[in-house]
Amino acid sequence: MQPARPGQGMPAPGPARGARADVLPSRLPTFVLGGPGLGVTLTAWRGGFFRALALEAERRRLFLWLPVMMGAGILLYFLADREPALWAPLTGLGLAAGAAFALRRRRLAPLIALGCAAAFAGFAAATWRTATVAAPMLDRPRIGQVSGFVESVEARDAGARLVILVTSLAGLEPERWPRRVRVNIRSGSVSPGDHIAAMARLLPPPGPARPGGYDFGRDAFFRGLGAVGSIPGKIALTPPPRPPPTELVLAATIDRARNALTRRIAEIGGGAGRRDGGRARDGQARSDHRDHQHRFARGRHLPHR
């Protein structure tokens, strides 16, 4: 009777149940496009993908991948070279959801269908969001009379920053009015919900300062801002041409409450802050004086120039 060779009669090594394992190949085989190596590589990746999917399902973590797939769909939307129609991702969402329901008795097929449905949902959400916020943007710098409802007031060190829902803009046809403009003021007191009129200097929202940098123009588009600028002169309260929208009334109420809370916090903390700041300055002055005397005593005092 011949002795068993090393490894003979023993089970093949493999990952234990519930243990972490490398399910994807660590190195891709080299191949020439169109050659036999391509089929081998695709087969290896397909096997690794299904093993990883089964492992995630076993650990009950597949639900966490739904937001990832939705984010992938949103990313695909921004990679599109032109604005897509909304019906296309909605159709894909319906087909993927139907496939997941039809294949619910299978093991992995409904999971893949649900992932595709989440990607289509993200694509559709981005398309819908763009369609709902789309509004004209200012084409060039302009100076003219602007009227509108004050949506929000942000107090600043010098003046305030207003977001105005435009009801009139001199020099432009109504279909070319920006929906909202954001302006800085140096003086004047206005509250959210007021209808104002003033001479404003408006500019188109700027793009990124460098390639790959922060794109304020894109951010302004999704916030409904069609122009930015300033109001250097006086602001007049005027009667509105129509009643304010319901969402504006609600937003103005919330903004007034927020501003009142901010002022209250500043009033409470202002006195304490000034007292603490005074003590800090006195302590720093005493420390500088002691350091000055110490250096002078050791002969390292330098005269002021």
LINHU-V985792 format. One line per field, one symbol per residue. psi: psi as a letter, one per 30 degrees, with the letter a starting at -180 (. if undefined). burial: + if it has 16 or more other C-alpha atoms within 10 Angstrom, else -. A space follows every 10 residues. Layout:
BEGIN
psi=???
burial=???
END
This chain:
BEGIN
psi=kkkklkfkgk kkklklkflk ljfkkfkkkk lkkfaffeee eeeeeeeeee eeeeeeeegh geeffeeeee eeeeeeeffk flklkffeee eeeeeeeeee eegfflefef eeeeeeeeee eeeeeeeeee effklkkkfl klklkkklkj elkjklejbl kkkkjkfkjk fklefgkkel kklkkflljl lkfkklklkl jklkklakfl kgakjeeeee efggjfllbl jfalkkklkk flkklefeee eeeeeeeeee eeeeeeeefe eeeeeeeeee eeeeeeeeee eeeeeeeggg kkkk.
burial=---------- ---------- --++------ ---------- +--++--+-- +++++----- -----+--++ ++++--+--- --------++ -++-++++++ ---------+ ++++++++++ +++++++--- ----++++-- -++--+++++ +++------+ +++++++++- ------++++ ++++++---+ ++++++++++ +++++----- ------+--+ ++-+++++++ +---+----- -------++- +++-++--+- ---------- ---------- ---------- ---------- -----
END
